[in-house]
């Protein structure tokens, strides 16, 4: 059995950190909702429902990663990487829905002049949530960056939004202590807005990939460095890149010594492909077009 591919390693990392998130979300959701109901805190109950909604996004990430990991077939010769991008859109839409719901219920509570009373339990739960969800955000984000997973990055932001909502609960508690009767509802309203903005950002990133946007500038610069480092490549042009899920698709035209035979020119192409695959952290699908280094082909 050969060594696992970059896609296999990334899929395993995505599953591990997502399962961890699911466990934390279940525990926090139960804690927040039960205590929120017992002390009549709208912000805390909304925060608990938000934690529960994270389970839906966790499932979306797992499903997207599973579908994206399928091997290329006759109907999808470039693989199924776009499935992970679609799962990122699903996560973002859930974020926006949750944020809008929080804004609506907080606004209605203010309109009905509902007031909450401060309770020490609100402070304790909020602090536990902030610490656990911010830690989970940092862990998930690092894995998302390593695996170049758009869906996992969206889910990391879902964890961060949960931490932010707990910060708002904490602020609401302080405002209630200071005598501002609607501090709890105002905090929930602000959190809802932050969550909506996070969802919009994630959708923007996903749509950029779906519309064939180039890969990030850092990866493009590294690709150029690798090509320039090969002394047998005299010139190159028409470098194009795009993302399909975690995979980078790129094609480039290289100019080589016109006196080389086909086998030697092909070896340069193969060497470039191997080097790019080794130097780029993401899985790379490369097409190299070889041209003779003649005036007519120079750009």
Secondary structure, 3 states (H helix, E strand, C coil): CCCCCHHHHHHHHHHHHHHHHHHHHHHHHHHHHHHHHHHCCHHHHHHHHHHHHHHHHHHHHHHHHHHHCCCCCCCCCCCCCHHHHHHHHHHHHHHHHHHHHHHHHHHHHHHCCCCCCCCHHHHHHHHHHHHHHHHHHHHHHHHHHHHCCHHHHHHHHHHHHHHHHHHHHHHHHHHHHCCCCCHHHHHHHHHHHHHHHHHHHHHHHHHHHHCCCCCCHHHHHHHHHHHHHCCCCCEEEEEEEEEECCEEEEEEEEEECCCCCHHHHHHHHHHHHHHHHHHCCCCEEEEEEEEECCHHHCC
